[in-house]
């Protein structure tokens, strides 16, 4: 199996746990969406569904067609992406690992090139977009959740932002989904917003539901919702156009003028990420949180056995334990185990999410002049 990531370093980290204990998913009865062109219809499941394959958590999008399939190939932009598998004469599925599904959730399209065995027209392109959203709401009307969850760029990489409204006299909004938690709640106009790092959002999507609580004069009020990775679908006979990777001047100017890490006002996640390489990013808590998550994702590949033997957190729980609120800047050179000159470097630190509660810490050193990450390192 071959995955190619555009935004993440290639590497498969071994999670602890017995794959045979993972819950099995039957996609045959999933609700579906469809698209058609003359002579051909394609159906796909209306959301990506988690499964356990290749010794890791993956996400499955199942599809079927109105004509027999000769072959299927999945790609994003002009790169092979995920793995399209023909499972029967008129059925296929696309298998995506966690970093690949996150890449798509940031606003990038997945295309499946389908060749059929019959007909004058035998080549088709099914294009899928994915978006996290809330649904299946239950509980108090005093907490109103917006269905859409939008990718935004904060600290140079994507977070996934949800929004909610509270009735008068209600405050203290909080949320959890098993081991997953958002970064925190903050006001945006008249609404409350909350951001998920990608590991926490993935865990929330795997959970049965996300539970929200708030306080009122009548006591605690609750609202539950299911977080799904919803699909949309189009079908055409011509190859899809390449995405626009141009950095727009207005987006670049907005980024240059930022006074904090939140670039959501500068454009969509894709528009902002097109410009990230052209502006100086000041190191901050959310940026180090992103960099630490990316570093630990590949670090687990080499250390998973030691982590398991030592009773540490498995991959996704370790990554989900990284939060910007826990990041501290080093101001005393004696507190940096690598002894960087703090006039030349900004050094940020985070408690160890692999062995939470230990004295271990992780550090990131950034060049003060360029803002570039120099290294991530641990110390115990």
VEXVO-737175 format. One record per residue (C-alpha): y, x, z; residue number from 1. Coordinates in Angstrom, 1 decimal. Each point is the difference from the previous one (the first is absolute). Layout:
BEGIN
{py:Y; px:X; pz:Z; n:NUM}
...
END
This chain:
BEGIN
{py:0.0; px:0.0; pz:0.0; n:1}
{py:3.4; px:1.4; pz:-0.9; n:2}
{py:3.4; px:-1.0; pz:1.5; n:3}
{py:3.3; px:1.4; pz:-1.1; n:4}
{py:2.9; px:-0.5; pz:2.3; n:5}
{py:3.6; px:0.2; pz:-1.1; n:6}
{py:1.6; px:-0.1; pz:3.4; n:7}
{py:-2.6; px:1.3; pz:2.4; n:8}
{py:-2.0; px:3.3; pz:0.2; n:9}
{py:-3.6; px:-0.4; pz:-1.3; n:10}
{py:-2.5; px:0.0; pz:2.8; n:11}
{py:-2.6; px:-2.3; pz:1.5; n:12}
{py:0.0; px:0.1; pz:3.8; n:13}
{py:-3.1; px:-1.0; pz:1.9; n:14}
{py:0.5; px:-2.9; pz:2.4; n:15}
{py:-2.2; px:-0.3; pz:3.0; n:16}
{py:-2.3; px:-3.0; pz:0.1; n:17}
{py:-3.2; px:-1.1; pz:-1.6; n:18}
{py:0.5; px:-1.5; pz:-3.4; n:19}
{py:-2.9; px:-2.3; pz:0.6; n:20}
{py:2.0; px:-1.5; pz:2.8; n:21}
{py:2.9; px:-0.9; pz:-2.3; n:22}
{py:0.4; px:-3.6; pz:-0.9; n:23}
{py:-1.3; px:-1.0; pz:-3.4; n:24}
{py:2.3; px:-1.9; pz:-2.4; n:25}
{py:-1.2; px:-2.5; pz:-2.6; n:26}
{py:2.7; px:-0.3; pz:-2.7; n:27}
{py:-2.0; px:-2.5; pz:-2.1; n:28}
{py:1.6; px:-2.9; pz:1.7; n:29}
{py:3.6; px:1.4; pz:0.2; n:30}
{py:2.8; px:-2.1; pz:-1.3; n:31}
{py:1.3; px:1.5; pz:-3.3; n:32}
{py:3.0; px:0.1; pz:-2.3; n:33}
{py:-0.2; px:0.1; pz:-3.8; n:34}
{py:1.8; px:1.1; pz:-3.1; n:35}
{py:-0.8; px:-0.5; pz:-3.7; n:36}
{py:0.8; px:0.8; pz:-3.5; n:37}
{py:-1.5; px:-1.7; pz:-3.1; n:38}
{py:-3.8; px:0.5; pz:0.2; n:39}
{py:-0.1; px:1.6; pz:3.4; n:40}
{py:0.5; px:-0.9; pz:3.7; n:41}
{py:-0.2; px:2.3; pz:3.0; n:42}
{py:-0.4; px:-1.1; pz:3.6; n:43}
{py:0.5; px:2.3; pz:3.0; n:44}
{py:-0.2; px:-0.6; pz:3.8; n:45}
{py:3.3; px:-1.1; pz:1.4; n:46}
{py:0.1; px:2.9; pz:2.5; n:47}
{py:-1.6; px:3.4; pz:0.5; n:48}
{py:-2.9; px:-0.1; pz:2.5; n:49}
{py:-1.1; px:2.9; pz:2.2; n:50}
{py:-3.5; px:1.5; pz:-0.3; n:51}
{py:-1.8; px:3.1; pz:1.1; n:52}
{py:-1.1; px:2.3; pz:-2.8; n:53}
{py:-0.2; px:3.8; pz:-0.7; n:54}
{py:0.1; px:0.6; pz:3.7; n:55}
{py:3.5; px:-1.5; pz:0.3; n:56}
{py:1.9; px:-3.2; pz:0.1; n:57}
{py:0.8; px:-1.3; pz:-3.5; n:58}
{py:1.7; px:-3.1; pz:-1.4; n:59}
{py:-1.7; px:-2.1; pz:-2.7; n:60}
{py:1.6; px:-2.2; pz:-2.7; n:61}
{py:-2.7; px:-2.0; pz:-1.8; n:62}
{py:0.5; px:-1.4; pz:-3.5; n:63}
{py:-1.9; px:-1.9; pz:-2.6; n:64}
{py:0.7; px:-0.7; pz:-3.7; n:65}
{py:-0.8; px:-2.7; pz:-2.5; n:66}
{py:-1.6; px:2.5; pz:-2.4; n:67}
{py:-2.7; px:2.6; pz:0.6; n:68}
{py:1.3; px:3.4; pz:1.1; n:69}
{py:-0.9; px:3.3; pz:-1.7; n:70}
{py:2.0; px:2.2; pz:2.3; n:71}
{py:2.9; px:0.0; pz:2.5; n:72}
{py:2.5; px:2.7; pz:1.0; n:73}
{py:2.7; px:-0.1; pz:2.7; n:74}
{py:3.2; px:2.0; pz:-0.1; n:75}
{py:3.6; px:0.0; pz:1.4; n:76}
{py:2.8; px:1.4; pz:-2.2; n:77}
{py:-1.9; px:2.4; pz:-2.2; n:78}
{py:-2.5; px:1.2; pz:2.6; n:79}
{py:-3.6; px:-1.1; pz:0.8; n:80}
{py:0.3; px:-2.0; pz:3.2; n:81}
{py:-2.7; px:-1.4; pz:2.3; n:82}
{py:-3.3; px:-0.8; pz:-1.6; n:83}
{py:-0.8; px:-3.0; pz:-2.2; n:84}
{py:-3.7; px:-0.9; pz:0.0; n:85}
{py:-1.7; px:-2.6; pz:-2.3; n:86}
{py:-2.3; px:-1.9; pz:2.4; n:87}
{py:-1.5; px:-2.5; pz:-2.5; n:88}
{py:0.5; px:-1.3; pz:-3.5; n:89}
{py:3.3; px:-1.7; pz:0.8; n:90}
{py:0.9; px:1.5; pz:3.4; n:91}
{py:1.8; px:3.1; pz:1.1; n:92}
{py:1.6; px:1.4; pz:3.2; n:93}
{py:2.6; px:2.6; pz:0.7; n:94}
{py:-0.6; px:2.2; pz:3.1; n:95}
{py:3.1; px:1.6; pz:1.6; n:96}
{py:0.2; px:2.2; pz:3.1; n:97}
{py:2.8; px:-0.4; pz:2.6; n:98}
{py:2.5; px:2.4; pz:-1.6; n:99}
{py:-0.5; px:-1.6; pz:-3.4; n:100}
{py:0.5; px:-3.6; pz:1.3; n:101}
{py:3.2; px:1.2; pz:1.8; n:102}
{py:1.3; px:1.5; pz:-3.3; n:103}
{py:-0.4; px:-3.4; pz:-1.6; n:104}
{py:1.5; px:-1.9; pz:2.9; n:105}
{py:3.1; px:2.2; pz:-0.4; n:106}
{py:0.7; px:-1.8; pz:-3.3; n:107}
{py:-2.1; px:1.9; pz:-2.5; n:108}
{py:-2.3; px:-1.9; pz:-2.5; n:109}
{py:-3.7; px:0.4; pz:-0.4; n:110}
{py:-1.4; px:-0.5; pz:-3.6; n:111}
{py:-3.6; px:-0.7; pz:-0.9; n:112}
{py:-0.8; px:0.7; pz:-3.7; n:113}
{py:-2.9; px:-2.3; pz:-0.9; n:114}
{py:-2.1; px:0.3; pz:-3.2; n:115}
{py:-2.1; px:-2.9; pz:-1.0; n:116}
{py:-3.2; px:-0.1; pz:-2.0; n:117}
{py:1.0; px:-2.9; pz:-2.3; n:118}
{py:3.0; px:-1.3; pz:-2.0; n:119}
{py:2.5; px:1.3; pz:-2.4; n:120}
{py:2.2; px:1.0; pz:3.0; n:121}
{py:-2.1; px:2.1; pz:2.4; n:122}
{py:2.7; px:1.9; pz:2.0; n:123}
{py:1.9; px:-1.6; pz:2.8; n:124}
{py:2.2; px:1.2; pz:2.8; n:125}
{py:0.0; px:-1.8; pz:3.3; n:126}
{py:3.0; px:1.1; pz:2.1; n:127}
{py:0.0; px:-0.6; pz:3.7; n:128}
{py:2.7; px:0.2; pz:2.6; n:129}
{py:-0.6; px:-0.1; pz:3.8; n:130}
{py:2.3; px:-1.0; pz:2.8; n:131}
{py:-0.6; px:-0.5; pz:3.8; n:132}
{py:0.8; px:-3.4; pz:1.2; n:133}
{py:-0.5; px:-2.3; pz:2.9; n:134}
{py:-1.8; px:-3.3; pz:-0.2; n:135}
{py:-2.2; px:-2.5; pz:1.9; n:136}
{py:2.7; px:-0.4; pz:2.7; n:137}
{py:-0.8; px:-1.7; pz:3.3; n:138}
{py:1.8; px:-0.3; pz:3.3; n:139}
{py:3.5; px:-0.6; pz:1.2; n:140}
{py:2.8; px:-1.1; pz:-2.4; n:141}
{py:2.5; px:1.9; pz:2.1; n:142}
{py:-1.2; px:3.2; pz:-1.9; n:143}
{py:0.4; px:-0.3; pz:-3.7; n:144}
{py:-1.6; px:2.8; pz:-2.1; n:145}
{py:1.2; px:0.8; pz:-3.6; n:146}
{py:-3.1; px:0.1; pz:-2.2; n:147}
{py:1.0; px:3.1; pz:-2.0; n:148}
{py:-0.3; px:3.5; pz:1.4; n:149}
{py:2.1; px:2.5; pz:-2.1; n:150}
{py:-0.5; px:3.7; pz:-0.5; n:151}
{py:3.2; px:1.9; pz:1.0; n:152}
{py:0.7; px:3.7; pz:0.1; n:153}
{py:0.9; px:1.4; pz:3.5; n:154}
{py:-0.1; px:3.7; pz:0.6; n:155}
{py:-0.9; px:0.8; pz:-3.6; n:156}
{py:-3.2; px:-2.1; pz:-0.2; n:157}
{py:-1.0; px:-3.6; pz:0.1; n:158}
{py:-0.3; px:-2.3; pz:2.9; n:159}
{py:-0.9; px:-3.7; pz:-0.3; n:160}
{py:2.6; px:-2.3; pz:1.4; n:161}
{py:-0.6; px:-3.5; pz:1.3; n:162}
{py:2.5; px:-2.5; pz:1.1; n:163}
{py:0.2; px:-2.9; pz:2.5; n:164}
{py:2.4; px:-2.5; pz:1.4; n:165}
{py:0.1; px:-1.2; pz:3.6; n:166}
{py:1.2; px:-3.4; pz:1.3; n:167}
{py:2.9; px:-0.1; pz:2.3; n:168}
{py:-0.8; px:1.3; pz:3.5; n:169}
{py:-3.0; px:2.0; pz:-1.2; n:170}
{py:0.0; px:3.8; pz:0.3; n:171}
{py:-2.2; px:3.0; pz:0.6; n:172}
{py:-2.1; px:-0.2; pz:-3.2; n:173}
{py:-3.1; px:2.2; pz:-0.1; n:174}
{py:-3.1; px:0.2; pz:-2.2; n:175}
{py:-3.5; px:1.5; pz:0.0; n:176}
{py:-3.1; px:-0.1; pz:-2.2; n:177}
{py:-2.8; px:1.6; pz:2.0; n:178}
{py:0.9; px:3.7; pz:0.0; n:179}
{py:2.8; px:-0.4; pz:-2.5; n:180}
{py:3.7; px:-0.3; pz:1.0; n:181}
{py:3.3; px:0.0; pz:-1.9; n:182}
{py:2.6; px:2.6; pz:0.6; n:183}
{py:2.2; px:-2.4; pz:2.0; n:184}
{py:2.4; px:-2.9; pz:-0.5; n:185}
{py:3.6; px:0.2; pz:-1.1; n:186}
{py:2.7; px:-2.5; pz:-1.1; n:187}
{py:0.8; px:-0.3; pz:-3.8; n:188}
{py:2.7; px:-2.6; pz:-0.3; n:189}
{py:-1.2; px:-3.2; pz:1.7; n:190}
{py:-3.7; px:1.0; pz:-0.2; n:191}
{py:-2.3; px:2.4; pz:1.8; n:192}
{py:-1.7; px:2.7; pz:-2.0; n:193}
{py:-3.0; px:2.2; pz:0.8; n:194}
{py:-1.5; px:2.9; pz:-2.0; n:195}
{py:-3.7; px:1.1; pz:-0.3; n:196}
{py:-1.1; px:3.5; pz:-0.9; n:197}
{py:-2.8; px:-0.2; pz:-2.6; n:198}
{py:-2.8; px:0.7; pz:2.5; n:199}
{py:1.1; px:-2.7; pz:2.3; n:200}
{py:0.5; px:-2.5; pz:-2.8; n:201}
{py:-3.5; px:0.8; pz:-1.4; n:202}
{py:-1.5; px:-0.6; pz:3.5; n:203}
{py:2.0; px:-3.2; pz:0.3; n:204}
{py:-1.4; px:-1.2; pz:-3.4; n:205}
{py:-3.5; px:0.8; pz:1.2; n:206}
{py:0.5; px:-2.0; pz:3.2; n:207}
{py:-0.7; px:-3.7; pz:0.3; n:208}
{py:3.7; px:-0.8; pz:0.7; n:209}
{py:3.3; px:1.4; pz:1.1; n:210}
{py:1.2; px:-1.4; pz:3.3; n:211}
{py:3.8; px:-0.4; pz:0.7; n:212}
{py:1.4; px:-0.8; pz:3.4; n:213}
{py:3.5; px:-0.7; pz:1.3; n:214}
{py:1.6; px:-1.3; pz:3.2; n:215}
{py:1.7; px:-3.3; pz:0.5; n:216}
{py:1.3; px:-2.0; pz:2.9; n:217}
{py:-3.4; px:-1.9; pz:-0.1; n:218}
{py:-2.0; px:3.2; pz:0.2; n:219}
{py:-1.8; px:2.1; pz:-2.7; n:220}
{py:-0.2; px:-1.4; pz:-3.5; n:221}
{py:-2.5; px:1.2; pz:-2.6; n:222}
{py:-0.4; px:0.1; pz:-3.7; n:223}
{py:-3.1; px:1.2; pz:-1.9; n:224}
{py:-0.3; px:0.9; pz:-3.7; n:225}
{py:-2.4; px:1.7; pz:-2.3; n:226}
{py:1.2; px:3.1; pz:-1.9; n:227}
{py:-1.5; px:0.2; pz:-3.5; n:228}
{py:0.4; px:2.4; pz:-2.9; n:229}
{py:0.7; px:-2.6; pz:-2.6; n:230}
{py:-0.5; px:0.5; pz:-3.8; n:231}
{py:1.9; px:-1.2; pz:-3.0; n:232}
{py:-1.4; px:0.3; pz:-3.5; n:233}
{py:1.1; px:0.2; pz:-3.7; n:234}
{py:-2.1; px:0.5; pz:-3.1; n:235}
{py:0.9; px:1.5; pz:-3.4; n:236}
{py:-1.6; px:1.6; pz:-3.0; n:237}
{py:2.6; px:2.9; pz:-0.3; n:238}
{py:0.1; px:3.0; pz:2.3; n:239}
{py:2.5; px:-0.6; pz:2.9; n:240}
{py:3.3; px:1.8; pz:-0.1; n:241}
{py:0.4; px:3.1; pz:2.1; n:242}
{py:2.0; px:-0.6; pz:3.2; n:243}
{py:3.6; px:1.2; pz:0.2; n:244}
{py:0.2; px:3.1; pz:2.1; n:245}
{py:3.8; px:0.5; pz:-0.6; n:246}
{py:2.2; px:0.6; pz:3.0; n:247}
{py:2.9; px:-2.5; pz:-0.3; n:248}
{py:3.4; px:1.4; pz:0.8; n:249}
{py:0.9; px:-2.8; pz:2.3; n:250}
{py:-3.2; px:0.6; pz:2.1; n:251}
{py:0.6; px:3.8; pz:0.1; n:252}
{py:3.6; px:-0.6; pz:1.1; n:253}
{py:-1.1; px:-2.4; pz:2.7; n:254}
{py:-2.6; px:2.5; pz:1.3; n:255}
{py:2.6; px:2.8; pz:0.1; n:256}
{py:2.3; px:-2.2; pz:2.1; n:257}
{py:-2.7; px:-1.0; pz:2.5; n:258}
{py:0.8; px:0.6; pz:3.7; n:259}
{py:-3.5; px:-0.8; pz:1.2; n:260}
{py:-3.6; px:0.0; pz:-1.2; n:261}
{py:-0.1; px:-3.6; pz:-1.2; n:262}
{py:0.4; px:-0.1; pz:-3.8; n:263}
{py:-0.9; px:-3.7; pz:-0.4; n:264}
{py:3.6; px:-0.9; pz:-1.1; n:265}
{py:-0.2; px:2.5; pz:-2.9; n:266}
{py:-2.7; px:-1.8; pz:-2.0; n:267}
{py:-3.6; px:-0.9; pz:-0.2; n:268}
{py:-2.6; px:2.5; pz:1.3; n:269}
{py:-0.8; px:1.1; pz:-3.6; n:270}
{py:3.6; px:0.5; pz:-0.9; n:271}
{py:0.7; px:2.0; pz:3.1; n:272}
{py:-3.1; px:2.2; pz:-0.3; n:273}
{py:1.1; px:0.8; pz:-3.6; n:274}
{py:3.0; px:1.7; pz:1.5; n:275}
{py:-1.4; px:1.6; pz:3.1; n:276}
{py:-0.6; px:3.4; pz:-1.6; n:277}
{py:3.7; px:0.1; pz:-1.2; n:278}
{py:1.7; px:-0.3; pz:3.4; n:279}
{py:-0.2; px:1.9; pz:3.2; n:280}
{py:-2.0; px:-1.9; pz:2.7; n:281}
{py:1.2; px:0.7; pz:3.5; n:282}
{py:-3.0; px:0.5; pz:2.4; n:283}
{py:-0.3; px:-2.9; pz:2.4; n:284}
{py:-2.6; px:-1.8; pz:2.1; n:285}
{py:-1.3; px:-2.3; pz:-2.7; n:286}
{py:-0.2; px:2.8; pz:-2.5; n:287}
{py:-2.1; px:2.1; pz:2.3; n:288}
{py:-2.2; px:-3.0; pz:0.8; n:289}
{py:-0.7; px:-0.3; pz:-3.7; n:290}
{py:-0.6; px:3.7; pz:-0.4; n:291}
{py:-2.3; px:0.1; pz:3.0; n:292}
{py:-2.1; px:-3.0; pz:-1.3; n:293}
{py:-0.4; px:1.8; pz:-3.4; n:294}
{py:-1.0; px:3.2; pz:1.7; n:295}
{py:-2.5; px:-1.6; pz:2.4; n:296}
{py:-1.6; px:-1.9; pz:-2.9; n:297}
{py:-1.3; px:3.2; pz:-1.5; n:298}
{py:-0.3; px:1.8; pz:3.4; n:299}
{py:-2.7; px:-2.5; pz:1.0; n:300}
{py:-2.1; px:1.1; pz:-3.0; n:301}
{py:-0.5; px:3.4; pz:1.6; n:302}
{py:-0.1; px:-1.1; pz:3.7; n:303}
{py:-1.7; px:-3.5; pz:0.0; n:304}
{py:-3.2; px:1.4; pz:1.6; n:305}
{py:2.0; px:1.7; pz:2.8; n:306}
{py:2.1; px:-3.0; pz:0.6; n:307}
{py:-3.1; px:-2.2; pz:0.3; n:308}
{py:-1.7; px:2.5; pz:2.3; n:309}
{py:3.0; px:0.2; pz:2.2; n:310}
{py:0.4; px:-3.8; pz:0.3; n:311}
{py:3.2; px:-0.1; pz:-2.1; n:312}
{py:1.3; px:-2.9; pz:-2.1; n:313}
{py:-1.5; px:-0.6; pz:-3.4; n:314}
{py:2.1; px:0.4; pz:-3.1; n:315}
{py:1.8; px:-3.3; pz:-0.3; n:316}
{py:0.7; px:-0.3; pz:3.7; n:317}
{py:1.2; px:3.5; pz:0.1; n:318}
{py:2.4; px:-0.6; pz:-2.8; n:319}
{py:1.1; px:-3.3; pz:1.4; n:320}
{py:1.0; px:1.8; pz:3.2; n:321}
{py:2.8; px:1.8; pz:-1.7; n:322}
{py:3.4; px:-1.7; pz:0.7; n:323}
{py:3.5; px:1.1; pz:-0.6; n:324}
{py:1.0; px:-1.2; pz:3.4; n:325}
{py:-2.2; px:2.8; pz:1.5; n:326}
{py:1.7; px:2.8; pz:-1.9; n:327}
{py:2.2; px:2.4; pz:1.9; n:328}
{py:2.2; px:2.9; pz:-1.3; n:329}
{py:-0.6; px:3.4; pz:1.5; n:330}
{py:3.2; px:1.4; pz:1.5; n:331}
{py:-1.4; px:2.9; pz:2.0; n:332}
{py:-1.6; px:2.7; pz:-2.1; n:333}
{py:-2.5; px:0.7; pz:2.8; n:334}
{py:-1.5; px:-3.5; pz:-0.6; n:335}
{py:-1.0; px:0.9; pz:-3.6; n:336}
{py:-3.4; px:1.8; pz:0.0; n:337}
{py:0.9; px:1.6; pz:-3.4; n:338}
{py:3.4; px:1.2; pz:1.3; n:339}
{py:2.2; px:-1.1; pz:-2.9; n:340}
{py:3.7; px:0.9; pz:0.1; n:341}
{py:1.6; px:-3.3; pz:0.6; n:342}
{py:3.2; px:1.0; pz:-1.7; n:343}
{py:-2.0; px:0.2; pz:-3.2; n:344}
{py:-2.7; px:-2.7; pz:0.6; n:345}
{py:-0.2; px:-3.5; pz:1.4; n:346}
{py:-3.2; px:-0.4; pz:1.9; n:347}
{py:-1.3; px:-3.5; pz:0.9; n:348}
{py:-3.0; px:-0.8; pz:2.2; n:349}
{py:-2.4; px:-2.9; pz:0.6; n:350}
{py:-2.7; px:-0.6; pz:2.7; n:351}
{py:-3.5; px:0.5; pz:-1.3; n:352}
{py:-1.3; px:-3.3; pz:-1.5; n:353}
{py:-3.5; px:1.4; pz:-0.5; n:354}
{py:-0.6; px:0.5; pz:3.7; n:355}
{py:2.6; px:-2.3; pz:1.5; n:356}
{py:1.0; px:0.7; pz:3.6; n:357}
{py:-0.8; px:3.7; pz:-0.4; n:358}
{py:2.6; px:2.8; pz:0.3; n:359}
{py:-0.5; px:0.8; pz:-3.7; n:360}
{py:3.1; px:-0.4; pz:-2.3; n:361}
{py:0.7; px:0.3; pz:-3.7; n:362}
{py:3.0; px:1.7; pz:-1.5; n:363}
{py:1.9; px:-0.1; pz:-3.3; n:364}
{py:2.5; px:2.8; pz:-0.9; n:365}
{py:2.7; px:-0.8; pz:-2.6; n:366}
{py:2.4; px:2.3; pz:-1.7; n:367}
{py:3.4; px:-0.9; pz:1.4; n:368}
{py:1.9; px:0.9; pz:-3.2; n:369}
{py:-2.3; px:-1.7; pz:-2.6; n:370}
{py:-1.7; px:-2.6; pz:2.2; n:371}
{py:-3.4; px:1.1; pz:-1.4; n:372}
{py:-3.1; px:-0.2; pz:2.1; n:373}
{py:-1.3; px:3.5; pz:0.7; n:374}
{py:-3.2; px:-0.7; pz:2.0; n:375}
{py:-1.8; px:-2.5; pz:2.3; n:376}
{py:-2.0; px:1.5; pz:2.8; n:377}
{py:-1.6; px:-0.9; pz:3.3; n:378}
{py:-0.1; px:1.5; pz:3.4; n:379}
{py:-2.0; px:-0.6; pz:3.2; n:380}
END
